[in-house]
Amino acid sequence: MRSHDTVTLLVPLLLIAATLAVAGCTGTTQPTAQQTTLTVFAAASLTGAFSEIKEAYTAENPDVVVDFVFDGSQALRTQIEQGALPDVFVSANEKQMEALQEGGFMENDTVAVFLENSLAVIVPAENPASVTNLAGLARPGVRVVIGTKDVPFGAYTRQVLDAMAADPAYGTAYRDAVMENVVSEETAVSTVMPKLTLGEAEAAFVYKSDVRLDDRSRVRQIEVPAEYNVVAEYPLGILASSEQRAEAAAFIAFVRGPTGSAVLESYGFDPVQ
């Protein structure tokens, strides 16, 4: 009987051990009952920097799981207006944030500009179209990528071209020729780099922060002079519908603090205190 009792006890123990082993091999981290999930909608141009900030934040705050949704600011705004319920919204321009504020979606006293950015032109490292300056973008046949007019980097690109058109050194003919060369208008800045690396385009307007260290062997950057460039202001804030306001405020404070600011600077952004 003792042998039978031992077997009876071992079987469920072995089943429990097997279940735990399988769970441990899935590689998926699930929130525990003690963890809070914080959902952050952020402009696509912040993908690299915010992913790195998340690692640092969760290392210090293991009780918080941060879920990011990265996309064009216009697309994120539309999702919120249609019922999405993030805790934090981070926009690449004030237009999209102001629309949500006016619609009652934001805790307005939490909204602030925390970051600045500006535009640059990039070309593939091999530079097949031999574009070495802004004038080269107007040469017939140069395939150019910009953003749609509804997303911040696309709107900023058009502002740059308008500023150049107002300068007799370039004129309206320059702006029209560049726009004639546009082969693709993207809804998020994160989809621009693949166009160049896959040979689908020969030049593109992007944020200067999009030229990361690991991209510098693949692309060359052409500076847009300050007199034509646009300073993009990035606001962030907490959603009025958020049920995690304390955690959202703590995350924002971390982003704006020494660690977050250092990461953002390393990606080419200019933090605003």
Phi, psi and omega in degrees: 000325180297319179298318180296319180296322179297315179298318180300322179284325184290324185301308179294327178296319179294322178295320178296316180298320180295319179298317179295322180295318179296316180298324181288343183265357185287333180076008182255129177264117180257142177300138176271174181297335182271353184265150176251135177262126180247122181258125183239120172268120185225146178305143185301331181293350180262004188306307183295310183296315183289329176296321178289320177298322179301317180301316180292321182292313182290335175295326179271341183228070184295348179273001180239128174258119181261119177253122179259145165236115180255132178192179174299144183301322179297316180296320179293318177301315181298319178299319179294316179296334181267005172121356177295148187233066174287169176265327183228139174239132179234116185252153176271001171204166184280339182302311183291321178294316181298325178296319179289324176297315180295331179276359178081017183273342186249152165280097192301329182284354177263350186279130179204150173284127183238357189205148172234153182210169176211175187264157172216163173253137176238149176227156177300152182303322180283345173047064185298334180266002179054044177272113182244353178206176183296328180300328182295340180293339182269355181292134183305135176092351178285122183274117186245142175244134175225180174269161174295160183292343183273343179262149187307312185292335175287320177294319179295322178301316179295326176294320177299313182295325177293321178295322178290324179296331180282349179264123180304338179296335179243300177081174182293331180297324178297309180302315182295323180291321177296314180296328177294332181275354182291122181256347180202137174244115188266151180267353176210139183296337182292344181265000182284313184305316178301328179299320180284315185291336178269002177080016181274349179208164184240355177195154181204147170269128179219175169286147178300332180291346180281347178271089185273169182304317183283355177265345190291343175275348184254338182224159173247147181252135175247123184288141171263117183305149184302328183292342177252338189287166179239136174269111180276127179255128183255113173264156173219159180187175183262139178288143178298332182276355185296136174259005181238050188293322180295316179293322179296317179295322179294321179294316179299318178298324179291317179301320183273353181278187185302316182292310180299317181296322180296319178295314181298319177297323180294339178265005176095005177276164176242098181299145178246124181261000000 
